[in-house]
C-alpha cells in the first residue's frame, strides 16, 4: 500500500464520468485486484457453507458419527478459518481502495485549483469547488470500497446456482431466474434516485456557495444593514436543499423497503418449494437445510448489488462534478513554455508602461492612482496570460508568457496588497517550502518588524493561526505576509503596498530593514510612502499607465506632480503621528 497523499495523482481523462472512474480503477489496480480476490474468496466460502452443512446433516442421519460427518465438520472448520482471515484483510483493502480513490480525486481538484488562479472562481461557484472535495471525492471512493463485495456476490450467485442445480433442477432454476429478477426490479428505482440525488447535490452546492459568500462578507453586510436580506436568501436555499433531500429520502425509503420485501419473498418461495419437495421425498433433510441456507444467504448478494448500483450512481454524479473542476483552464501556463529560460541577472521589462527593472536594484513604483501601479506589478508576476496578451512583459528579452510557469514563479514572486493567510502553525505559514531554520524565521520576522505577532500567538512559531489569520490585526497579517515573501528570497521580489496597514513608526523601521535585506537583490516596491521611498535605490513615477520619470526620491521631489502625490502621503503620516 502507498502512503497518502500521492506524490503525483496523475493526469486523468476528462471525456466523462465513466472514463474518470475507469482511470482511477486502473491507477490502483493492484490493491483493487487484491480486494476483489479476497472478496471472491470470502463470498465463495460462505456460498459453499450451506451445501457442506447439508452434507453433514445427511451423513449424520445416515451413518451417525462416521467419516462422512467428520469430513464435513473438517471442511466447515477450514471454511471458517478462511473466512476469519479473508474478512478482516479484505476489509482493510476495501478501505484502502476507498481512501486511495477519494484522496486522488481530492488531490486532482486541489492541484487544479492551485494552478488555475482566478479562472476557477470566474467559472465555478465556491460551493461547487468545496463540495467536490468534501462530498464528491468521498462518493467516488465509495464505489471502489464496494467493488470487492459486489464482484464476490456475483461469484457467490454463480456458485449457489450450480450447487442448487445439483440439489434440484427446479430449485436451481428458481435461483437462476428469480435472483436477477429481484435485482432488476430494485434497479428500476436507481435511475429516479440518481436524478433526485443530482438535484439535491446542485441545491447543496448553491447553499454552500451562498453560505461562504455570506460569511466572507459578514462585516460588510452588518455595515450596510443587509444581514436580514442574506439571511432570508440562505433560509430559502436551505429549505430548497431540504426539499430536495426529502425527495431523495422518499425514493431511498422505497428502495430500502423493497430490499427487504423482494429478497424475503424470494426466500419464502424457495423454502416453500423445498419443504414440499422434502415432504414428497425428492429432497433429503440435509438438502432442505442447504436450501434454506442458500435462500437466507442470497439476500446478502442482492443487498450488495443494490448498494453497488446506488454507489455507482452517486459516484457518477460526483465524478461529473469533479470533472467540471478539472476542466477549468488555468489562467496561466495552460500551454507549456517554449522558450529557454534567461540566465539570472537580466532586466524585467513591462513594454506598455515602459518600466525597466534593472537587476540588483530596489525600485519603487509611485502613482497618483495606486491601482495603476498595482496593475503593473501584477503583470510582472504573470497571473493571466489571456488578459496580459496585450500588455507583454519580458525577462531578458523573452516574453514571460513563453516561459515555463513554474520557472517564472521560482524567479519572480509578487506579494499582493491583500495578505492571504491560512490556518496552521505560524512557522508553516512563513516557511511555505518547509526548509527554513529557526534562525531564518526570526531573521525575516525582525525585518518585517513582526515580533509582536510571536507574542500574540500562543506558543510562538509553533502556535496555531486560525482561518485567514483572523486572530491577528490587519497590520500583523500584512507583516506576516511580508516576512513570508522575504523568506522565499526570489531573484525578483515585487511588493505591493507592503506597509499600508502599519503605523508610521513601524513603517520607518521596516523601510530601513527591507532596504538592507534586499540590497543587491532585484526588488520592486509599490508605494507612495516617503518613509520607504527614502531608502530605495530608484523611484519610477507613473502617470496614465506610463513611466514618466525616474530617479531618486530626492531628485523627483523637484517634479510638482510627483511632489503632490508623495506630499499627500507625508501629510497623512504627519497627522498619524
N, C-alpha and C positions, 0 to 999 in steps of 0.2 A: 504494500500500500504506500502511496505517496503522501507526503505532508501537504497540508493546505495552508494558505492559498498556493496555487501553482505558480511556478516561475514564469511560465508562458501559457496563457489559456488558449492560444492558437487563433486561427483566422477562420471563423465559421462561414458556411454558405448563407446567403440572405434571400434565397429564392422563395422560401416559405417555411411555415412552422414545422412541417414534417421533415424537411431537409435538415433543419437545425437539430431536431430531436435525433435523427439518424446519425448526424455528425457527432453529437455528444456520446451516443452509444458506441461509435467506433473509437472515440477518444479514450474510453475507459473499458475497452473490450476485455481486458484481462480480468479485472475484478468482476465485471458483469458476467463473464463466462463461468468463473468460479461460483458465483452466487447462483447462477442458473443450474449448474451441475449439482450443487448441494440441494437446491430446491427440488429438482427432479428426484434425487435420491430420497429426500425426506418424504415426498408425497407418494413415490412408488412403494416405499416401505409401508406406509400407512394404508395404501390401497390393497396391499397383499395381506395385511394382518387379518381381516375378516375371513379370508379364504383359509388361512392357516388355522384360525380358531375353529372353523367348521370342520376341518380335517381332524383336529384334536378331539372334538365332541364325538364325531363318528367313530374314531379309533377307540376312544374310551368306552363308548357304549357297546361296541362290537367285541373288543378284546381286553377290556379292563386296562390295568396299568401295564400295558405291553409296550413293545418297542415303538409302535406307531405313535402312541401318545407321547412317549418321551422325545421322539424325534420332533414332533410338533412343538412341544414345550421348548426344546433347544432352539428351534427356528424362531419362536417368538422372542426368546431371550436375545438372540443375535439381532433380530429386527429392532428390538428395544434399544440395544446398545448403539446401533447405527443411528437411530433417531435422536438419542441423547447427544451424540457427537455432532451430527449434521445440523440439528436445530440451532444451537447457540452460535456455532461458527457461521452458519448461513445467515442468521440474523445480523451478525457483525458485518458481513459483506453487503447485506441489504442496506444497512445504514451507511456504509462506506460509499455505495453507489449513489444513494440519495444526496449525501454531502458533496461528493465529487461533482455531480451534475449541477447542484444548486450553487456551489461556490464558483464553478466555472462560468455559469450564466451571470452571476453577480460580478465576477471579475471582468467579463466582457463588457457589461454595462458600465462599470466603473472606469475601465480603460477608455471607452468611447466618450464618456462624459469629460474625463480629464483631458482628452485630446481635442475635443470639439470646440472648446472655447465658448463664445456666446451663441454659437449656432444651435446648441442644444436647447437653450431657453427660448430662442426665437421660433423653434419648430414644435416643441412639445411643452405642455404644462409641467410644472414642477411635480405635481402629484403623480403624473404618469411615470416619471423617472424614478421617484421614490418607490412607487408600488412595484415597479419592475424588479427592484432588489428585494423589497420587504415581503412581497407576496408571490409574484410570478416565478421568480427563481426557485422558490420552495416547491411550487406546484410542478415545475419541470422536474425537479429531483424526485418527487413522489413516484412518478411513473417508473423510474428505474429501481426504486425500492420494492415495488410490487411485481417487477418483471419475473423474478425467480419463482414466486408463488404462482403466478399466472401460468407460466410455462410448465411448472411442476404439476399444476392442476390438469392441464391438457394431457400430459403423460399419464397421470393417475386415472383420468377418464378412460383412456385407451386400455390401460391395464384392467380396470374393473369391467369394461365391456367384454374383453377377451375371457376373463375368468367367469363372468356371468353366462357367457355363451357355453362355456364348458359345463356349468351347473345346469342351465336350462336355456334352450334356444328362445322360447317366448320371453323369458325374463331378460335375456341378453338383448333382444330386440327392443324391449321397453326402455332399457338403459340407453341403447344406441340412438333411438329416435326421440325418447322423451326428454333427455337432458338438454340437447341442443334446442328443442322447442321451448323449454323453460328459459334458457339463456336468451333466445331470440325475443321472447315476449318481454323480458326485462330490458333488452337492448332498445326496444321501441321507445322507451322513455328517456333514453340518453340524449337524443337529439334535442327534444324540447328543453331538457335540463341544461344542455350546453348553451342554447340561446339565452336562457334566463341567467345563467352564470355570466355570460359575456355582458349582458345588460347591467347586471349587478356590479361587475368589475369596472365598467365605464363610469357608473354612478359613484363608486367608491373612489376612483381616481380623481374625479371632479371635486369630490368632497375633500380629499387630501390636499389638492391644489388650493382650494378656497381657504382651508384652514391654515396652510403655510403662508398664503398671502396676507391673511388677517393678522396672524401672529407677528410676521415681519414688519407689518405696518401699523402695529397696535398704538405706538406712541403718536404717530401722525393722526390716526383715527380719533384718539382722545383729544388731540389738539383742535380738530375741526368738528368735534361732536358727532362723528359718523359711526360710533360703535353700534348703535341700535340698528342702523341700516345693514351693516355687515353681519351682525348677529342674526338678523332676520333672514338674510341670504343663506347663512350657514345652517340655520334651523330648517329652512325649506329644502336645501340639498340633503341634509341629514335625513329628513323624512322620506325623500325620494329614494335614498340609499336603503332605508329601512323597508320601504315598499318592495323594492327590487329583491331584497333579501328574503322577505316573506314569500314572494313568488317562487324563489329558488327552493325555500323550505317546503312549500306545498308539493312541488314535484318530487323533491327528495323524500318526503314522508311517504308518498305513494310508492316510490321505488323501494324504500326500506321495508314497507309492509309487504309488498309483493315478493321481496327477497325471502320472507318467512313463509308466506302463503303458498307460492308456487312450488318451491322445493319440498315443503311439507306435504302438499297434495301428492307430489311425485313419490315421496316415501310411503304414503298411505296406500297408493295404488300398488306399488311394488310389494309391500308387505301383505296386502290383501291377496294378491295373486299367489305369492309364495305360500301363505298359510293354506289356501285352498289346494295347492299342488301337494303340500305335505300331507294334508288330510286325505287326498286321493292316493297317496303313496308314491307319487312321482318325484318327490323330494325327500331326502333323508333329514333327520333332525339337525345334523350338522350343516347341511346345505341351507336349511331355513335360517339357522343362526347366521350363516355367512351372508344370506340375502338381506337380513335386517342390518348387519354391519355395513354392507355395501351401500344400502339405501341411506343410512344415517351419515356415512362418510361423504357421500356425493353432494350433500348440502354445502359442504365446505368449498369444493371446486366451483360450484355455482356462485357462491358468495364472492370468491376470489375473482371470478370472471367479471362479475358486476362491478366490483371495486376497481378493477383494471380499466373497464370501459369509462367509468367516471373519472379516474385519474388521467386517462389518456385525453379525455375531453377537456379537463382543466389544464393539462399540460399543453394542449394545442392552443388554447386561448392565451396562456401565459407566454408560450413561445412566440406567438404573433405579436404580443406587446413588447417582448424583448427585442424582436427584430425591428420594430418601429424605432426603438432607441438606437440599435446598431446601424441602421440605415442613415442616420444623421451624418452629413458630410462635414468634416472638421472645417472650421473657419480658416485654418492654416495647415499646410502640409498634406493636403488631400492627394497631391501628386508628389512623388519622391523627388528630392533635389537632384538637379542635373549638372550643376556647376561645381568646380573644385573649390574647396574652402580656402579663402585667402590666408596668408600667413599672419600671425599676430603682429600688432603694432601698425595697422593700416587705418586710414581715416574712415569715419562713418559719415555719409553724406545724404541729407534729405534734399532731393532735387527741387521740389516745389518751393520750399521755403528758402533754399539756398544755404541751409545750415551745414557747416562742415565741423565735425567733431574731431579735433586733432588728437592723435594718440598721446597718452601720458599727461593730459591736462584736465583740470577741473573747470568745467564750463557751466555758467548759469544762463538760463533762458528767462527773459523778462518780457512781459507784455501787459498792456492795459487790460487785456481780456485773458484771465488765467486759463480759460478753456482753450484758447488758441494755442498757447504753448503746451498745454497738456495733450492736445491732439498731435502736435509734432512729436512729443516724447513717446506717445503711444505708437506712432508709426515706426519709431526707431526699434521697437521690440517685435514688430511683425505679428500683429494679432488678427488680421483679417486680410487674406490675400486678395479676395474679390474686391472689397471696398478700397483697398490700397493700391489697386492696379493703376489708378490714375495719379497716385502720389508715390512714385518709386523711391526707394531708399537703397543705397549701395554701400557695401562694405568692401573697401579696397577695390572699387570699380565693379564689383559683382552685385547684381540685384539680390536682395535678401530673399525674394520670392523664389529664386533659382537655387538656393542653398538648402541643404538638409535642415529640417526644422529643429531637430534635437541639437545639432551643432550650433545653430543660431541661439537657441535657448542657453546653451552652456557658455556662450561667449558674451551674450547681451542679456542683462536682467533689468526689467522695468519694475520698480516698486511704485504702485499707483497711490493716488492721494487717499483713497478709502482703504484702510487696512483690513485684510481678511484674515481673521484668526480662527483657529479650530480648537475643539476640545482635546484635552490630553495634557501630559506633563509639560511644564514650561520649557524644559530642556529640549524636548522633542519639537515644540513649537518653533524654537530658534534654530535648531540644527535639523534641517529638512533632509539632509543626506545621512545623518547618523554617524558622522566620522569625527566631529569636533571634540576636543578635550575640554575639561572644565575650565582651564586657563583661557582657551579660545572664547568660551561663552562669556566669561567675566570680562574679557577684553572688549567684545562688541557691546556688552551691556554698559560698560564705562563710556565707550564712545557715544552711545545713544543716550547717555545720562539716565539710564533706566534702573538705577539701584533701588528706587522706591518700589519698583514692581516686585523685586525679590522680597521686600519687606511686607508687601500687601498679599502675596501668595503664600499660604501656609506651606511649610517645608521648602520654600525657595525654588531652586531649579527642579526639584523632584515633585513640587506641588502641582496639583491638577488645575487647569484652566477650564471653566465651563464653556458651553457652546458659544462661539463667536467672541470669546473672551469678555463676556458681558460683566464680569465682576471687576473689570478694570475701567478706568476713566478713558475718555476719548484720547487725551494726551498720552496716557500709558499705552494704550493699544497702538498708537502711532509710533511710539518709541520702540515697542517690541517688534513691530514690522520693520523699522529701520535697522535694528540690531540683526534681525533675520537676514535682511538684504546684504548687510555688511559681512556677515559670516559666510555667505555664499562666495564672496570675493571674486566676482566675474572679471573678465577682461574689460568689459564696458558696463558700467552701472548707471542706470537712469533713475533718478529720484524725483517724484512729482510731489511738490509741496510737503517735504518730509517734516517740517516744523510748524505747520499751520495751526496745530491744536495745542501748542505749548506756550507757556508764558515767556516774556522777553528774556528773563534771566536764564532760564533753561535753554532757550534758543541760542543765546550767545555762547553758552558752554558747548552745545552741540556743534555750532558752526566751527569753532576752533578745533575741536577733536575730529570732526568729519574731514576737514581740510588736511589735517595731519595724517589721518588713517588712509586717505585716498591720494596722498601726494605721489605723483609719478604714475598714477593709475587713471585711465580714461574714465571720466565721470561727468554726467550731465545732471544739473540740479535745476528743476523748475521752481522758481521762487521770485518774489519781489521784495524780500526782506533785506534791508541794508545790513543787518547783523550777519547774514550769510554771505551777501554779495561782497562784503569787505574782505572775505577770506578766500575767494575763488581766484583762479588764475586769470579768467577771462569771462566777460559777460557778452551775450548776444541779445540785442534788443529787437523784438519782433513787432511789426505793425502790419495789420491786414494779412497775416499769414506769411510774411516775408521778413527775413533778417535785414534790417536797415542800418544797423550799426554794430560794431564790435569794439571791444577794448576793456580796460579795467573799469571797475566801478567808479573810481575817482575820475578817470578820463571822461566817462559817459555822463557824469553829472553836469557837464557843460551843455549837454543836449537838453533843451527845455522839455521836450516830450518825455524823455527818459526821466528827467528830474521830477516831472509831475506824477509819474507812476510810482516811483520809489518814495517820493515825498509824502504821498498819502499814507504809505505803509509806515513811514517814520513817524507821522503824526499819530497813527493808531497805536504804535508801540509806546510813544511818549505818554499817551492817555492811559495806556495799560499800566505804566509804571506808577 
